[in-house]
């Protein structure tokens, strides 16, 4: 699943993006094939779905990192 920062947030570094994800802040699902595309999600919900990893887009959506749940 791919997620992007919610509520106008953006991150310049991988560390900042992961820090907010681990702080349980909301991100937006940006995954065309996902029925929940454009809906908010946080780390607690991701863990509840038993996903192994998520892809985070940051730095104006130009950079990508994978976070292993």
N, CA, C and O atoms as a Tripos MOL2 file, in Angstrom:
@<TRIPOS>MOLECULE
protein
  276   275    69     0     0
PROTEIN
NO_CHARGES

@<TRIPOS>ATOM
      1 N           0.8430   -1.1640    0.0000 N.3       1 UNK1
      2 CA          0.0000    0.0000    0.0000 C.3       1 UNK1
      3 C           0.8940    1.2340    0.0000 C.2       1 UNK1
      4 O           1.9390    1.2510    0.6510 O.2       1 UNK1
      5 N           0.4890    2.2430   -0.7170 N.am      2 UNK2
      6 CA          1.2090    3.5170   -0.7520 C.3       2 UNK2
      7 C           0.4240    4.5500    0.0360 C.2       2 UNK2
      8 O          -0.7950    4.6580   -0.1020 O.2       2 UNK2
      9 N           1.1340    5.3090    0.8660 N.am      3 UNK3
     10 CA          0.4970    6.3620    1.6530 C.3       3 UNK3
     11 C           1.2620    7.6680    1.4570 C.2       3 UNK3
     12 O           2.4600    7.6730    1.1730 O.2       3 UNK3
     13 N           0.5340    8.7800    1.6170 N.am      4 UNK4
     14 CA          1.1350   10.1080    1.5120 C.3       4 UNK4
     15 C           0.7240   10.9180    2.7440 C.2       4 UNK4
     16 O          -0.2920   10.6080    3.3670 O.2       4 UNK4
     17 N           1.4900   11.9460    3.1030 N.am      5 UNK5
     18 CA          1.1430   12.7460    4.2800 C.3       5 UNK5
     19 C          -0.2380   13.4040    4.1420 C.2       5 UNK5
     20 O          -0.6290   13.8120    3.0480 O.2       5 UNK5
     21 N          -0.9550   13.5000    5.2350 N.am      6 UNK6
     22 CA         -2.2930   14.0960    5.2410 C.3       6 UNK6
     23 C          -2.2420   15.5370    5.7430 C.2       6 UNK6
     24 O          -1.2590   15.9740    6.3410 O.2       6 UNK6
     25 N          -3.3240   16.2570    5.4840 N.am      7 UNK7
     26 CA         -3.5570   17.6010    6.0300 C.3       7 UNK7
     27 C          -2.4710   18.5970    5.6480 C.2       7 UNK7
     28 O          -2.1190   19.4650    6.4470 O.2       7 UNK7
     29 N          -1.9380   18.4830    4.4400 N.am      8 UNK8
     30 CA         -0.9700   19.4580    3.9520 C.3       8 UNK8
     31 C           0.4490   19.2850    4.4550 C.2       8 UNK8
     32 O           1.3260   20.0860    4.1330 O.2       8 UNK8
     33 N           0.6830   18.2400    5.2460 N.am      9 UNK9
     34 CA          2.0480   18.0180    5.7390 C.3       9 UNK9
     35 C           2.9310   17.5290    4.6050 C.2       9 UNK9
     36 O           2.4510   16.9340    3.6400 O.2       9 UNK9
     37 N           4.2300   17.7850    4.7300 N.am     10 UNK10
     38 CA          5.2220   17.2680    3.7960 C.3      10 UNK10
     39 C           6.5160   17.0880    4.5760 C.2      10 UNK10
     40 O           6.7250   17.7400    5.5990 O.2      10 UNK10
     41 N           7.3670   16.2240    4.1050 N.am     11 UNK11
     42 CA          8.6010   15.9160    4.8150 C.3      11 UNK11
     43 C           9.7740   16.0420    3.8640 C.2      11 UNK11
     44 O           9.6860   15.6420    2.7030 O.2      11 UNK11
     45 N          10.8590   16.5910    4.3500 N.am     12 UNK12
     46 CA         12.0730   16.7180    3.5450 C.3      12 UNK12
     47 C          12.9520   15.4830    3.6590 C.2      12 UNK12
     48 O          13.8070   15.2450    2.8060 O.2      12 UNK12
     49 N          12.7450   14.6940    4.7140 N.am     13 UNK13
     50 CA         13.6160   13.5380    4.9350 C.3      13 UNK13
     51 C          12.7970   12.2930    5.2690 C.2      13 UNK13
     52 O          11.6530   12.3750    5.7140 O.2      13 UNK13
     53 N          13.4200   11.1460    5.0390 N.am     14 UNK14
     54 CA         12.8290    9.8470    5.3730 C.3      14 UNK14
     55 C          12.5870    9.7510    6.8760 C.2      14 UNK14
     56 O          11.5550    9.2530    7.3280 O.2      14 UNK14
     57 N          13.5520   10.2350    7.6290 N.am     15 UNK15
     58 CA         13.4680   10.1710    9.0890 C.3      15 UNK15
     59 C          12.2390   10.9160    9.6110 C.2      15 UNK15
     60 O          11.5540   10.4220   10.5070 O.2      15 UNK15
     61 N          11.9580   12.0840    9.0690 N.am     16 UNK16
     62 CA         10.8050   12.8790    9.5050 C.3      16 UNK16
     63 C           9.4880   12.1820    9.1580 C.2      16 UNK16
     64 O           8.5510   12.1900    9.9570 O.2      16 UNK16
     65 N           9.4160   11.5840    7.9750 N.am     17 UNK17
     66 CA          8.1930   10.8860    7.5590 C.3      17 UNK17
     67 C           7.9250    9.6840    8.4590 C.2      17 UNK17
     68 O           6.7950    9.4720    8.8980 O.2      17 UNK17
     69 N           8.9560    8.9070    8.7280 N.am     18 UNK18
     70 CA          8.8000    7.7260    9.5720 C.3      18 UNK18
     71 C           8.4950    8.1230   11.0140 C.2      18 UNK18
     72 O           7.7300    7.4430   11.6980 O.2      18 UNK18
     73 N           9.0840    9.2070   11.4690 N.am     19 UNK19
     74 CA          8.8300    9.6810   12.8250 C.3      19 UNK19
     75 C           7.3460   10.0000   13.0260 C.2      19 UNK19
     76 O           6.7600    9.6190   14.0390 O.2      19 UNK19
     77 N           6.7420   10.6960   12.0640 N.am     20 UNK20
     78 CA          5.3150   11.0130   12.1810 C.3      20 UNK20
     79 C           4.4450    9.7730   12.0240 C.2      20 UNK20
     80 O           3.4080    9.6630   12.6770 O.2      20 UNK20
     81 N           4.8460    8.8490   11.1770 N.am     21 UNK21
     82 CA          4.0850    7.5940   11.0500 C.3      21 UNK21
     83 C           4.1010    6.8470   12.3780 C.2      21 UNK21
     84 O           3.0680    6.3490   12.8250 O.2      21 UNK21
     85 N           5.2670    6.7680   13.0100 N.am     22 UNK22
     86 CA          5.3800    6.0810   14.2990 C.3      22 UNK22
     87 C           4.6880    6.8430   15.4170 C.2      22 UNK22
     88 O           4.3400    6.2560   16.4410 O.2      22 UNK22
     89 N           4.4820    8.1570   15.2340 N.am     23 UNK23
     90 CA          3.7320    8.9590   16.2080 C.3      23 UNK23
     91 C           2.2220    8.8120   15.9800 C.2      23 UNK23
     92 O           1.4270    9.5010   16.6190 O.2      23 UNK23
     93 N           1.8320    7.9200   15.0740 N.am     24 UNK24
     94 CA          0.4400    7.5870   14.7800 C.3      24 UNK24
     95 C          -0.3350    8.7410   14.1450 C.2      24 UNK24
     96 O          -1.5460    8.8530   14.3350 O.2      24 UNK24
     97 N           0.3560    9.5970   13.3950 N.am     25 UNK25
     98 CA         -0.3230   10.6660   12.6700 C.3      25 UNK25
     99 C          -0.9700   10.0880   11.4170 C.2      25 UNK25
    100 O          -0.5470    9.0530   10.9010 O.2      25 UNK25
    101 N          -1.9960   10.7710   10.9440 N.am     26 UNK26
    102 CA         -2.7360   10.2970    9.7770 C.3      26 UNK26
    103 C          -1.9600   10.4920    8.4840 C.2      26 UNK26
    104 O          -1.2490   11.4810    8.3060 O.2      26 UNK26
    105 N          -2.1130    9.5350    7.5970 N.am     27 UNK27
    106 CA         -1.6240    9.6010    6.2290 C.3      27 UNK27
    107 C          -2.8030    9.2600    5.3380 C.2      27 UNK27
    108 O          -3.8160    8.7500    5.8170 O.2      27 UNK27
    109 N          -2.6850    9.5340    4.0570 N.am     28 UNK28
    110 CA         -3.7510    9.2520    3.1050 C.3      28 UNK28
    111 C          -3.3450    8.0620    2.2400 C.2      28 UNK28
    112 O          -2.2170    7.9940    1.7520 O.2      28 UNK28
    113 N          -4.2620    7.1360    2.0580 N.am     29 UNK29
    114 CA         -4.0080    5.9940    1.1770 C.3      29 UNK29
    115 C          -4.0280    6.5060   -0.2610 C.2      29 UNK29
    116 O          -5.0050    7.1110   -0.7020 O.2      29 UNK29
    117 N          -2.9490    6.2590   -0.9760 N.am     30 UNK30
    118 CA         -2.8260    6.6920   -2.3760 C.3      30 UNK30
    119 C          -2.5110    5.4700   -3.2180 C.2      30 UNK30
    120 O          -1.4220    5.3400   -3.7780 O.2      30 UNK30
    121 N          -3.4730    4.5900   -3.2940 N.am     31 UNK31
    122 CA         -3.2940    3.3040   -3.9530 C.3      31 UNK31
    123 C          -4.5200    3.0480   -4.8180 C.2      31 UNK31
    124 O          -5.5700    2.6530   -4.3110 O.2      31 UNK31
    125 N          -4.3910    3.2680   -6.1070 N.am     32 UNK32
    126 CA         -5.5220    3.2350   -7.0350 C.3      32 UNK32
    127 C          -6.3630    1.9620   -6.9190 C.2      32 UNK32
    128 O          -7.5900    2.0410   -6.9810 O.2      32 UNK32
    129 N          -5.7540    0.8170   -6.7560 N.am     33 UNK33
    130 CA         -6.4880   -0.4360   -6.6950 C.3      33 UNK33
    131 C          -7.1320   -0.7170   -5.3440 C.2      33 UNK33
    132 O          -7.9080   -1.6640   -5.2160 O.2      33 UNK33
    133 N          -6.8270    0.0750   -4.3550 N.am     34 UNK34
    134 CA         -7.3360   -0.1330   -3.0060 C.3      34 UNK34
    135 C          -8.7340    0.4780   -2.8750 C.2      34 UNK34
    136 O          -8.9330    1.6210   -3.2840 O.2      34 UNK34
    137 N          -9.6950   -0.2420   -2.3240 N.am     35 UNK35
    138 CA        -11.0400    0.3320   -2.1740 C.3      35 UNK35
    139 C         -11.0820    1.5230   -1.2090 C.2      35 UNK35
    140 O         -12.0550    2.2770   -1.2070 O.2      35 UNK35
    141 N         -10.0500    1.6980   -0.4000 N.am     36 UNK36
    142 CA         -9.9980    2.8100    0.5490 C.3      36 UNK36
    143 C          -9.1090    3.9570    0.0590 C.2      36 UNK36
    144 O          -8.6820    4.7970    0.8510 O.2      36 UNK36
    145 N          -8.8330    3.9870   -1.2450 N.am     37 UNK37
    146 CA         -8.0410    5.0600   -1.8460 C.3      37 UNK37
    147 C          -8.5910    6.4200   -1.4270 C.2      37 UNK37
    148 O          -9.8020    6.6370   -1.4710 O.2      37 UNK37
    149 N          -7.7190    7.3280   -1.0230 N.am     38 UNK38
    150 CA         -7.9930    8.7090   -0.5650 C.3      38 UNK38
    151 C          -8.5230    8.7880    0.8650 C.2      38 UNK38
    152 O          -8.8530    9.8810    1.3240 O.2      38 UNK38
    153 N          -8.6140    7.6910    1.5720 N.am     39 UNK39
    154 CA         -9.0750    7.6960    2.9700 C.3      39 UNK39
    155 C          -7.8740    7.7990    3.9170 C.2      39 UNK39
    156 O          -6.7880    7.3180    3.5940 O.2      39 UNK39
    157 N          -8.0650    8.4240    5.0850 N.am     40 UNK40
    158 CA         -6.9660    8.5140    6.0500 C.3      40 UNK40
    159 C          -6.6830    7.1880    6.7480 C.2      40 UNK40
    160 O          -7.5750    6.3570    6.9180 O.2      40 UNK40
    161 N          -5.4330    7.0060    7.1460 N.am     41 UNK41
    162 CA         -5.0110    5.8070    7.8680 C.3      41 UNK41
    163 C          -3.8160    6.1750    8.7340 C.2      41 UNK41
    164 O          -3.0540    7.0790    8.3940 O.2      41 UNK41
    165 N          -3.6510    5.4770    9.8540 N.am     42 UNK42
    166 CA         -2.4820    5.6900   10.7010 C.3      42 UNK42
    167 C          -1.8300    4.3370   11.0010 C.2      42 UNK42
    168 O          -2.3370    3.2950   10.5860 O.2      42 UNK42
    169 N          -0.7180    4.3580   11.7130 N.am     43 UNK43
    170 CA          0.0440    3.1380   11.9450 C.3      43 UNK43
    171 C          -0.7540    2.0970   12.7220 C.2      43 UNK43
    172 O          -0.6320    0.9040   12.4470 O.2      43 UNK43
    173 N          -1.5590    2.5170   13.6760 N.am     44 UNK44
    174 CA         -2.3740    1.5590   14.4300 C.3      44 UNK44
    175 C          -3.3110    0.7920   13.5100 C.2      44 UNK44
    176 O          -3.4900   -0.4160   13.6650 O.2      44 UNK44
    177 N          -3.9020    1.4840   12.5650 N.am     45 UNK45
    178 CA         -4.8110    0.8320   11.6260 C.3      45 UNK45
    179 C          -4.0450   -0.0700   10.6610 C.2      45 UNK45
    180 O          -4.5250   -1.1420   10.2910 O.2      45 UNK45
    181 N          -2.8640    0.3640   10.2580 N.am     46 UNK46
    182 CA         -2.0390   -0.4440    9.3600 C.3      46 UNK46
    183 C          -1.6740   -1.7610   10.0430 C.2      46 UNK46
    184 O          -1.7520   -2.8260    9.4310 O.2      46 UNK46
    185 N          -1.2780   -1.6820   11.3060 N.am     47 UNK47
    186 CA         -0.9440   -2.9030   12.0510 C.3      47 UNK47
    187 C          -2.1650   -3.7930   12.2110 C.2      47 UNK47
    188 O          -2.0430   -5.0180   12.1950 O.2      47 UNK47
    189 N          -3.3380   -3.1960   12.3630 N.am     48 UNK48
    190 CA         -4.5760   -3.9560   12.4860 C.3      48 UNK48
    191 C          -4.9190   -4.7220   11.2210 C.2      48 UNK48
    192 O          -5.5920   -5.7510   11.2730 O.2      48 UNK48
    193 N          -4.4620   -4.2230   10.0960 N.am     49 UNK49
    194 CA         -4.6880   -4.8940    8.8180 C.3      49 UNK49
    195 C          -3.6460   -5.9730    8.5480 C.2      49 UNK49
    196 O          -3.7200   -6.6800    7.5430 O.2      49 UNK49
    197 N          -2.6850   -6.0940    9.4420 N.am     50 UNK50
    198 CA         -1.6280   -7.1140    9.3540 C.3      50 UNK50
    199 C          -0.8140   -7.0270    8.0700 C.2      50 UNK50
    200 O          -0.4800   -8.0420    7.4580 O.2      50 UNK50
    201 N          -0.5020   -5.7980    7.6740 N.am     51 UNK51
    202 CA          0.3580   -5.5910    6.5100 C.3      51 UNK51
    203 C           1.8110   -5.7200    6.9220 C.2      51 UNK51
    204 O           2.1720   -5.4130    8.0590 O.2      51 UNK51
    205 N           2.6320   -6.1660    6.0120 N.am     52 UNK52
    206 CA          4.0550   -6.3210    6.3030 C.3      52 UNK52
    207 C           4.8280   -5.0350    6.0950 C.2      52 UNK52
    208 O           5.7860   -4.7650    6.8190 O.2      52 UNK52
    209 N           4.4240   -4.2310    5.1120 N.am     53 UNK53
    210 CA          5.1240   -2.9830    4.8370 C.3      53 UNK53
    211 C           4.1970   -2.0050    4.1270 C.2      53 UNK53
    212 O           3.1810   -2.3950    3.5510 O.2      53 UNK53
    213 N           4.5650   -0.7270    4.1780 N.am     54 UNK54
    214 CA          3.8710    0.3180    3.4290 C.3      54 UNK54
    215 C           4.9190    1.1710    2.7280 C.2      54 UNK54
    216 O           6.0530    1.2920    3.1920 O.2      54 UNK54
    217 N           4.5290    1.7520    1.6220 N.am     55 UNK55
    218 CA          5.3870    2.6720    0.8900 C.3      55 UNK55
    219 C           4.9400    4.0860    1.2260 C.2      55 UNK55
    220 O           3.7580    4.4120    1.1200 O.2      55 UNK55
    221 N           5.8820    4.9200    1.6280 N.am     56 UNK56
    222 CA          5.5770    6.3100    1.9790 C.3      56 UNK56
    223 C           6.1730    7.2160    0.9110 C.2      56 UNK56
    224 O           7.3640    7.1340    0.6090 O.2      56 UNK56
    225 N           5.3380    8.0800    0.3410 N.am     57 UNK57
    226 CA          5.8290    9.0960   -0.5980 C.3      57 UNK57
    227 C           5.9460   10.4020    0.1720 C.2      57 UNK57
    228 O           5.0510   10.7580    0.9390 O.2      57 UNK57
    229 N           7.0520   11.1170   -0.0310 N.am     58 UNK58
    230 CA          7.2910   12.3720    0.6890 C.3      58 UNK58
    231 C           8.1200   13.3080   -0.1850 C.2      58 UNK58
    232 O           8.4390   12.9700   -1.3240 O.2      58 UNK58
    233 N           8.4720   14.4890    0.3420 N.am     59 UNK59
    234 CA          9.2320   15.5220   -0.3780 C.3      59 UNK59
    235 C           8.5170   15.8640   -1.6880 C.2      59 UNK59
    236 O           9.0460   15.6660   -2.7820 O.2      59 UNK59
    237 N           7.2910   16.3860   -1.5360 N.am     60 UNK60
    238 CA          6.4130   16.7460   -2.6520 C.3      60 UNK60
    239 C           6.1560   15.5380   -3.5590 C.2      60 UNK60
    240 O           6.0380   15.6760   -4.7770 O.2      60 UNK60
    241 N           6.0730   14.3670   -2.9530 N.am     61 UNK61
    242 CA          5.7810   13.0870   -3.6100 C.3      61 UNK61
    243 C           6.8790   12.6450   -4.5790 C.2      61 UNK61
    244 O           6.6460   11.7910   -5.4350 O.2      61 UNK61
    245 N           8.0680   13.2230   -4.4450 N.am     62 UNK62
    246 CA          9.1660   12.8740   -5.3470 C.3      62 UNK62
    247 C          10.0570   11.7720   -4.8000 C.2      62 UNK62
    248 O          10.8070   11.1600   -5.5610 O.2      62 UNK62
    249 N           9.9970   11.5040   -3.5100 N.am     63 UNK63
    250 CA         10.8240   10.4630   -2.9070 C.3      63 UNK63
    251 C           9.9280    9.3780   -2.3190 C.2      63 UNK63
    252 O           8.7800    9.6200   -1.9460 O.2      63 UNK63
    253 N          10.4890    8.1870   -2.2510 N.am     64 UNK64
    254 CA          9.7320    7.0290   -1.7690 C.3      64 UNK64
    255 C          10.6070    6.2460   -0.7890 C.2      64 UNK64
    256 O          11.8120    6.0990   -0.9920 O.2      64 UNK64
    257 N           9.9790    5.7520    0.2700 N.am     65 UNK65
    258 CA         10.6560    4.8510    1.1890 C.3      65 UNK65
    259 C           9.6790    3.7520    1.5850 C.2      65 UNK65
    260 O           8.4640    3.9460    1.5490 O.2      65 UNK65
    261 N          10.2080    2.6150    1.9560 N.am     66 UNK66
    262 CA          9.3900    1.4950    2.4080 C.3      66 UNK66
    263 C           9.5770    1.3440    3.9100 C.2      66 UNK66
    264 O          10.7030    1.3060    4.4060 O.2      66 UNK66
    265 N           8.4730    1.2580    4.6210 N.am     67 UNK67
    266 CA          8.4920    1.0900    6.0710 C.3      67 UNK67
    267 C           8.0010   -0.3150    6.3920 C.2      67 UNK67
    268 O           6.8750   -0.6740    6.0460 O.2      67 UNK67
    269 N           8.8360   -1.1120    7.0500 N.am     68 UNK68
    270 CA          8.4400   -2.4570    7.4440 C.3      68 UNK68
    271 C           7.6780   -2.4070    8.7540 C.2      68 UNK68
    272 O           8.2100   -1.9850    9.7800 O.2      68 UNK68
    273 N           6.4440   -2.8350    8.7110 N.am     69 UNK69
    274 CA          5.5910   -2.8240    9.8840 C.3      69 UNK69
    275 C           5.9890   -3.9840   10.7540 C.2      69 UNK69
    276 O           5.4040   -4.1880   11.8180 O.2      69 UNK69
@<TRIPOS>BOND
     1     1     2 1
     2     2     3 1
     3     3     4 2
     4     3     5 am
     5     5     6 1
     6     6     7 1
     7     7     8 2
     8     7     9 am
     9     9    10 1
    10    10    11 1
    11    11    12 2
    12    11    13 am
    13    13    14 1
    14    14    15 1
    15    15    16 2
    16    15    17 am
    17    17    18 1
    18    18    19 1
    19    19    20 2
    20    19    21 am
    21    21    22 1
    22    22    23 1
    23    23    24 2
    24    23    25 am
    25    25    26 1
    26    26    27 1
    27    27    28 2
    28    27    29 am
    29    29    30 1
    30    30    31 1
    31    31    32 2
    32    31    33 am
    33    33    34 1
    34    34    35 1
    35    35    36 2
    36    35    37 am
    37    37    38 1
    38    38    39 1
    39    39    40 2
    40    39    41 am
    41    41    42 1
    42    42    43 1
    43    43    44 2
    44    43    45 am
    45    45    46 1
    46    46    47 1
    47    47    48 2
    48    47    49 am
    49    49    50 1
    50    50    51 1
    51    51    52 2
    52    51    53 am
    53    53    54 1
    54    54    55 1
    55    55    56 2
    56    55    57 am
    57    57    58 1
    58    58    59 1
    59    59    60 2
    60    59    61 am
    61    61    62 1
    62    62    63 1
    63    63    64 2
    64    63    65 am
    65    65    66 1
    66    66    67 1
    67    67    68 2
    68    67    69 am
    69    69    70 1
    70    70    71 1
    71    71    72 2
    72    71    73 am
    73    73    74 1
    74    74    75 1
    75    75    76 2
    76    75    77 am
    77    77    78 1
    78    78    79 1
    79    79    80 2
    80    79    81 am
    81    81    82 1
    82    82    83 1
    83    83    84 2
    84    83    85 am
    85    85    86 1
    86    86    87 1
    87    87    88 2
    88    87    89 am
    89    89    90 1
    90    90    91 1
    91    91    92 2
    92    91    93 am
    93    93    94 1
    94    94    95 1
    95    95    96 2
    96    95    97 am
    97    97    98 1
    98    98    99 1
    99    99   100 2
   100    99   101 am
   101   101   102 1
   102   102   103 1
   103   103   104 2
   104   103   105 am
   105   105   106 1
   106   106   107 1
   107   107   108 2
   108   107   109 am
   109   109   110 1
   110   110   111 1
   111   111   112 2
   112   111   113 am
   113   113   114 1
   114   114   115 1
   115   115   116 2
   116   115   117 am
   117   117   118 1
   118   118   119 1
   119   119   120 2
   120   119   121 am
   121   121   122 1
   122   122   123 1
   123   123   124 2
   124   123   125 am
   125   125   126 1
   126   126   127 1
   127   127   128 2
   128   127   129 am
   129   129   130 1
   130   130   131 1
   131   131   132 2
   132   131   133 am
   133   133   134 1
   134   134   135 1
   135   135   136 2
   136   135   137 am
   137   137   138 1
   138   138   139 1
   139   139   140 2
   140   139   141 am
   141   141   142 1
   142   142   143 1
   143   143   144 2
   144   143   145 am
   145   145   146 1
   146   146   147 1
   147   147   148 2
   148   147   149 am
   149   149   150 1
   150   150   151 1
   151   151   152 2
   152   151   153 am
   153   153   154 1
   154   154   155 1
   155   155   156 2
   156   155   157 am
   157   157   158 1
   158   158   159 1
   159   159   160 2
   160   159   161 am
   161   161   162 1
   162   162   163 1
   163   163   164 2
   164   163   165 am
   165   165   166 1
   166   166   167 1
   167   167   168 2
   168   167   169 am
   169   169   170 1
   170   170   171 1
   171   171   172 2
   172   171   173 am
   173   173   174 1
   174   174   175 1
   175   175   176 2
   176   175   177 am
   177   177   178 1
   178   178   179 1
   179   179   180 2
   180   179   181 am
   181   181   182 1
   182   182   183 1
   183   183   184 2
   184   183   185 am
   185   185   186 1
   186   186   187 1
   187   187   188 2
   188   187   189 am
   189   189   190 1
   190   190   191 1
   191   191   192 2
   192   191   193 am
   193   193   194 1
   194   194   195 1
   195   195   196 2
   196   195   197 am
   197   197   198 1
   198   198   199 1
   199   199   200 2
   200   199   201 am
   201   201   202 1
   202   202   203 1
   203   203   204 2
   204   203   205 am
   205   205   206 1
   206   206   207 1
   207   207   208 2
   208   207   209 am
   209   209   210 1
   210   210   211 1
   211   211   212 2
   212   211   213 am
   213   213   214 1
   214   214   215 1
   215   215   216 2
   216   215   217 am
   217   217   218 1
   218   218   219 1
   219   219   220 2
   220   219   221 am
   221   221   222 1
   222   222   223 1
   223   223   224 2
   224   223   225 am
   225   225   226 1
   226   226   227 1
   227   227   228 2
   228   227   229 am
   229   229   230 1
   230   230   231 1
   231   231   232 2
   232   231   233 am
   233   233   234 1
   234   234   235 1
   235   235   236 2
   236   235   237 am
   237   237   238 1
   238   238   239 1
   239   239   240 2
   240   239   241 am
   241   241   242 1
   242   242   243 1
   243   243   244 2
   244   243   245 am
   245   245   246 1
   246   246   247 1
   247   247   248 2
   248   247   249 am
   249   249   250 1
   250   250   251 1
   251   251   252 2
   252   251   253 am
   253   253   254 1
   254   254   255 1
   255   255   256 2
   256   255   257 am
   257   257   258 1
   258   258   259 1
   259   259   260 2
   260   259   261 am
   261   261   262 1
   262   262   263 1
   263   263   264 2
   264   263   265 am
   265   265   266 1
   266   266   267 1
   267   267   268 2
   268   267   269 am
   269   269   270 1
   270   270   271 1
   271   271   272 2
   272   271   273 am
   273   273   274 1
   274   274   275 1
   275   275   276 2
@<TRIPOS>SUBSTRUCTURE
     1 UNK1         2 RESIDUE 1 A UNK
     2 UNK2         6 RESIDUE 1 A UNK
     3 UNK3        10 RESIDUE 1 A UNK
     4 UNK4        14 RESIDUE 1 A UNK
     5 UNK5        18 RESIDUE 1 A UNK
     6 UNK6        22 RESIDUE 1 A UNK
     7 UNK7        26 RESIDUE 1 A UNK
     8 UNK8        30 RESIDUE 1 A UNK
     9 UNK9        34 RESIDUE 1 A UNK
    10 UNK10       38 RESIDUE 1 A UNK
    11 UNK11       42 RESIDUE 1 A UNK
    12 UNK12       46 RESIDUE 1 A UNK
    13 UNK13       50 RESIDUE 1 A UNK
    14 UNK14       54 RESIDUE 1 A UNK
    15 UNK15       58 RESIDUE 1 A UNK
    16 UNK16       62 RESIDUE 1 A UNK
    17 UNK17       66 RESIDUE 1 A UNK
    18 UNK18       70 RESIDUE 1 A UNK
    19 UNK19       74 RESIDUE 1 A UNK
    20 UNK20       78 RESIDUE 1 A UNK
    21 UNK21       82 RESIDUE 1 A UNK
    22 UNK22       86 RESIDUE 1 A UNK
    23 UNK23       90 RESIDUE 1 A UNK
    24 UNK24       94 RESIDUE 1 A UNK
    25 UNK25       98 RESIDUE 1 A UNK
    26 UNK26      102 RESIDUE 1 A UNK
    27 UNK27      106 RESIDUE 1 A UNK
    28 UNK28      110 RESIDUE 1 A UNK
    29 UNK29      114 RESIDUE 1 A UNK
    30 UNK30      118 RESIDUE 1 A UNK
    31 UNK31      122 RESIDUE 1 A UNK
    32 UNK32      126 RESIDUE 1 A UNK
    33 UNK33      130 RESIDUE 1 A UNK
    34 UNK34      134 RESIDUE 1 A UNK
    35 UNK35      138 RESIDUE 1 A UNK
    36 UNK36      142 RESIDUE 1 A UNK
    37 UNK37      146 RESIDUE 1 A UNK
    38 UNK38      150 RESIDUE 1 A UNK
    39 UNK39      154 RESIDUE 1 A UNK
    40 UNK40      158 RESIDUE 1 A UNK
    41 UNK41      162 RESIDUE 1 A UNK
    42 UNK42      166 RESIDUE 1 A UNK
    43 UNK43      170 RESIDUE 1 A UNK
    44 UNK44      174 RESIDUE 1 A UNK
    45 UNK45      178 RESIDUE 1 A UNK
    46 UNK46      182 RESIDUE 1 A UNK
    47 UNK47      186 RESIDUE 1 A UNK
    48 UNK48      190 RESIDUE 1 A UNK
    49 UNK49      194 RESIDUE 1 A UNK
    50 UNK50      198 RESIDUE 1 A UNK
    51 UNK51      202 RESIDUE 1 A UNK
    52 UNK52      206 RESIDUE 1 A UNK
    53 UNK53      210 RESIDUE 1 A UNK
    54 UNK54      214 RESIDUE 1 A UNK
    55 UNK55      218 RESIDUE 1 A UNK
    56 UNK56      222 RESIDUE 1 A UNK
    57 UNK57      226 RESIDUE 1 A UNK
    58 UNK58      230 RESIDUE 1 A UNK
    59 UNK59      234 RESIDUE 1 A UNK
    60 UNK60      238 RESIDUE 1 A UNK
    61 UNK61      242 RESIDUE 1 A UNK
    62 UNK62      246 RESIDUE 1 A UNK
    63 UNK63      250 RESIDUE 1 A UNK
    64 UNK64      254 RESIDUE 1 A UNK
    65 UNK65      258 RESIDUE 1 A UNK
    66 UNK66      262 RESIDUE 1 A UNK
    67 UNK67      266 RESIDUE 1 A UNK
    68 UNK68      270 RESIDUE 1 A UNK
    69 UNK69      274 RESIDUE 1 A UNK
